[in-house]
Amino acid sequence: MRVKLDAVLQSVNQVLLGKEPQVRLALTCLLARGHLLIEDLPGMGKTTLSQALARVLGLSFQRIQFTSDLLPGDILGTSVFDKDTGQFVFHPGPIFAELLLADEINRATPKSQSALLEAMEEGQVTIEGATRPLPEPFFVIATQNPVSQGGTFALPESQLDRFMMRLSLGYPGKAAEKALLLGDSRRNLLPTLQPLLDHRELAQIQAQIPQVRVSDALVDYVLRLVEATRTQAQFAWGLSPRASLALLAAARAWAYLDGRDYVIPEDVQAVLPSVVSHRLREQADPAGHGGGSLVQWLLREVSAL
């Protein structure tokens, strides 16, 4: 399986140039059964990353463009009256895909944003009184523009907490952008990607992630990180138990990608920024959107020993 996962990373990196750390974190999030939020400017490759992952993992793919007039029914689906049978027939919405790209999620109203909540947390949706299971696997990649841009609605903390990780792709390096300018369009390369894992293999890997061993000392390190956010004055609020579970799950998946069946402190440190930065606020600026400096403080001040 390790060889196949390396091939998955290599294939995606051929399309999304110069973003190897972000690609590995995105795959880590999927293997840990989380959901991913990508915050960046338009045109940075967020959609390309989503489509490339869907292709190499053999997952069905749907994209929802979030706009201010988007309705929950546009996401979940709706029942339409069939005059031939005299009954209402449910037409599933795009959320019934294995990999769902919720593009520019913060351009939609809070009511439409909240339509994703049950789906992301429970793996099911309730529509017109009926509960309908979502596909397995079910992976949401949501993108959002910086809230400083016009026409955006900031995601509330309750929805941010549903995302295991938040990433930023950022501008490409000079060499990567030169290769991008001189080579084929990234979108033209997407159809050349072949599925490298089938559903059975992916499910098998996801089932193995919780079996990656974690020592008592490693758990104590995670607890010290979490406790620091709850007791130190510079944190507006502390990390929730959901956040600590996400941190440990992501560290397990990162270790698995590294070919190990046990977690080391470096695994926790590798995933910590993407797992907790969107869950933290500085006491001096609780309405702000940067947890990066707080994460660096945790990495620097909280001992792994």
C-alpha positions in Angstrom: 0.0 0.0 0.0 2.9 2.4 0.8 4.1 2.1 -2.8 0.6 2.9 -4.1 0.3 5.9 -1.8 3.7 7.2 -3.0 2.4 6.8 -6.6 -0.7 8.8 -5.7 1.3 11.6 -4.2 3.7 11.6 -7.3 0.8 11.7 -9.7 -0.9 14.7 -8.0 2.4 16.5 -7.7 2.9 16.2 -11.4 -0.3 18.3 -11.9 0.0 20.7 -9.0 3.6 21.8 -9.2 5.6 22.8 -6.2 3.0 22.0 -3.6 4.3 18.7 -2.2 3.7 19.5 1.5 0.1 20.7 0.9 -0.7 17.6 -1.3 0.6 15.3 1.4 -1.5 17.1 4.1 -4.6 16.8 1.9 -4.1 13.1 1.5 -3.5 12.8 5.2 -6.8 14.5 5.9 -8.6 12.1 3.6 -7.0 9.0 5.0 -7.9 10.2 8.6 -11.6 10.5 7.5 -11.5 14.3 7.9 -12.6 17.2 5.7 -10.4 19.9 4.3 -10.7 23.7 4.1 -8.5 25.5 1.6 -8.3 29.3 2.1 -6.5 31.2 -0.6 -6.9 33.7 -3.4 -8.7 32.5 -6.6 -6.5 30.9 -9.2 -4.1 29.1 -6.9 -4.9 25.5 -7.9 -7.6 24.6 -5.3 -9.9 23.1 -7.9 -7.1 21.3 -9.7 -6.0 19.7 -6.4 -9.5 18.4 -5.8 -10.0 17.0 -9.2 -6.5 15.4 -9.2 -7.2 13.6 -5.9 -10.6 12.4 -7.1 -9.0 10.9 -10.3 -6.1 9.1 -8.8 -8.2 7.7 -6.0 -11.0 6.7 -8.3 -13.7 8.7 -6.5 -16.8 10.2 -8.0 -16.5 14.0 -8.0 -19.0 16.9 -7.9 -18.4 20.6 -7.6 -20.8 23.1 -6.1 -20.2 26.8 -6.8 -21.4 28.6 -3.7 -23.1 31.9 -4.4 -25.3 34.3 -2.4 -28.4 32.9 -3.9 -27.6 29.2 -3.4 -30.3 27.3 -1.6 -29.9 24.2 0.7 -31.9 22.2 -1.9 -29.3 23.0 -4.5 -26.8 21.1 -2.3 -28.9 18.3 -0.9 -31.4 17.6 -3.6 -35.1 17.8 -3.8 -38.3 15.7 -4.5 -40.1 16.3 -7.8 -43.6 15.2 -8.5 -43.8 12.5 -11.2 -47.1 12.8 -13.0 -46.8 9.3 -14.4 -46.6 7.6 -11.1 -48.4 10.2 -9.1 -45.6 10.2 -6.5 -42.8 12.5 -5.5 -39.4 11.2 -6.7 -36.2 12.3 -4.9 -33.5 13.7 -7.1 -30.2 13.6 -5.2 -28.1 16.8 -5.1 -24.3 17.0 -5.8 -23.6 16.3 -2.1 -24.1 12.6 -3.0 -20.5 12.3 -4.3 -17.5 10.6 -2.8 -15.4 13.8 -3.2 -17.3 17.0 -3.0 -15.7 20.4 -3.8 -17.6 23.2 -2.1 -16.1 26.1 -4.0 -16.0 29.5 -2.4 -18.1 28.3 0.5 -18.0 31.7 2.2 -19.8 33.4 -0.7 -23.0 31.6 0.3 -25.3 32.7 3.1 -25.0 31.0 6.5 -28.2 29.0 5.8 -26.7 27.3 2.8 -23.4 26.8 4.6 -25.1 25.0 7.4 -26.6 22.5 4.9 -23.2 20.8 5.0 -23.0 20.4 8.7 -24.9 17.2 9.2 -23.3 15.7 6.1 -19.8 16.4 7.3 -20.3 15.2 10.8 -22.7 12.3 10.4 -22.1 11.0 6.9 -25.8 11.4 6.2 -28.4 14.0 5.4 -32.0 14.4 6.4 -34.2 15.6 3.6 -38.0 16.0 3.9 -38.0 13.9 7.0 -36.0 11.0 5.5 -32.4 10.2 6.4 -30.2 9.3 3.5 -26.7 7.9 3.8 -23.9 9.5 1.9 -21.3 7.5 -0.1 -18.4 5.9 1.5 -15.8 7.4 1.5 -17.2 10.9 1.7 -14.6 13.7 1.6 -15.4 17.4 1.5 -12.9 19.9 0.2 -14.2 23.4 0.8 -12.5 26.5 -0.5 -12.9 30.0 0.7 -11.6 33.4 -0.3 -10.0 35.7 2.2 -12.7 37.4 4.2 -11.2 40.7 3.3 -12.6 40.2 -0.2 -16.0 41.6 -1.0 -19.2 39.4 -1.0 -18.0 36.9 1.6 -19.7 35.6 4.8 -17.2 34.4 7.4 -17.6 30.8 8.5 -18.8 30.5 12.1 -16.6 28.6 14.6 -19.1 25.7 14.7 -18.6 25.1 11.0 -14.8 25.7 11.0 -14.5 23.0 13.7 -16.0 20.5 11.2 -12.9 20.7 9.1 -10.1 18.5 10.3 -7.5 20.7 8.4 -7.2 24.1 6.9 -4.5 24.7 4.2 -3.3 27.6 2.1 -1.6 26.7 -1.2 0.1 30.1 -1.7 2.0 31.4 -4.7 4.2 28.8 -6.5 7.9 29.1 -6.4 9.7 30.7 -9.3 10.9 27.3 -10.8 7.4 25.8 -10.4 5.7 28.8 -12.0 8.2 28.8 -14.9 7.4 25.1 -15.5 3.7 26.0 -15.3 4.1 28.7 -18.0 6.2 26.6 -20.3 4.2 23.3 -20.0 0.7 22.1 -20.8 -2.3 23.5 -19.0 -2.9 21.8 -15.7 -6.5 21.2 -16.6 -5.4 19.4 -19.8 -3.2 17.0 -17.7 -6.1 16.0 -15.5 -7.7 13.5 -18.0 -4.3 11.7 -18.2 -4.4 10.7 -14.5 -5.4 7.1 -13.8 -7.0 5.6 -10.7 -4.2 4.1 -8.5 -6.4 2.8 -5.7 -9.7 1.1 -5.8 -12.5 1.6 -3.2 -11.6 -1.6 -1.3 -7.9 -0.6 -1.0 -8.8 2.9 0.2 -11.2 1.6 2.7 -8.6 -0.8 3.9 -6.1 2.0 4.4 -8.6 4.2 6.3 -9.4 1.2 8.6 -5.7 0.8 9.3 -5.1 4.4 10.4 -6.7 4.0 13.9 -4.4 1.0 14.4 -1.2 3.1 14.2 0.3 2.8 17.7 0.4 5.8 20.0 2.4 5.7 23.2 1.2 7.1 26.6 4.1 9.7 26.3 2.8 10.8 22.9 -0.8 11.2 24.2 0.6 13.2 27.1 2.3 15.5 24.6 -1.0 16.1 22.8 -2.7 16.7 26.1 0.0 19.3 27.0 -0.6 21.1 23.7 -4.3 21.2 24.3 -4.0 22.2 27.9 -1.8 25.1 27.0 -4.5 26.6 24.7 -7.0 26.3 27.6 -4.8 27.9 30.3 -2.5 30.5 28.7 -3.7 34.0 28.6 -3.0 34.8 25.0 -5.6 32.2 23.8 -9.1 33.5 23.4 -10.4 30.0 23.9 -8.9 26.5 24.1 -9.0 23.6 21.8 -12.1 21.3 22.1 -11.9 17.5 22.5 -12.9 17.2 18.9 -9.7 19.1 18.0 -7.5 16.8 20.1 -9.0 13.8 18.4 -8.5 15.3 15.0 -4.8 16.1 15.9 -4.2 12.5 16.9 -6.0 11.0 13.9 -4.0 13.3 11.5 -0.7 12.4 13.2 -1.6 8.7 12.8 -2.3 9.2 9.0 0.9 11.2 8.6 3.0 8.4 10.3 1.2 5.9 8.0 2.2 7.8 4.9 5.8 7.8 6.3 5.7 4.0 6.4 5.5 3.7 10.2 3.0 1.9 12.4 3.7 4.2 15.4 3.4 8.0 15.9 6.4 10.2 17.0 6.3 13.8 18.2 7.4 15.0 14.8 4.2 13.6 13.3 2.1 15.7 15.6 4.3 18.8 14.9 3.9 18.2 11.1 0.1 18.3 11.2 -0.4 20.7 14.1 -0.5 24.0 12.1 -3.1 22.7 9.6 -5.3 21.0 12.3 -5.5 23.8 15.0 -4.7 27.2 13.4 -8.3 27.7 12.2 -9.6 26.7 15.7 -7.5 29.3 17.6 -7.8 33.0 18.2 -5.7 35.4 20.1 -7.2 37.0 23.2 -6.3 40.4 21.9 -8.1 39.8 18.7 -10.9 37.2 19.1 -12.6 38.2 15.9 -9.4 37.8 13.9 -8.5 34.9 11.6 -4.9 34.2 12.4 -3.9 31.3 14.6 -0.5 31.0 13.0 1.5 32.8 15.7 -0.3 30.8 18.4 0.7 27.6 16.7 4.3 28.7 16.5 4.2 29.5 20.3 2.9 26.0 20.9 5.6 24.4 18.9 8.3 26.4 20.6 7.1 26.4 24.2 5.4 23.1 24.8 7.9 20.3 25.4 7.5 17.0 23.5 9.3 15.1 26.3 
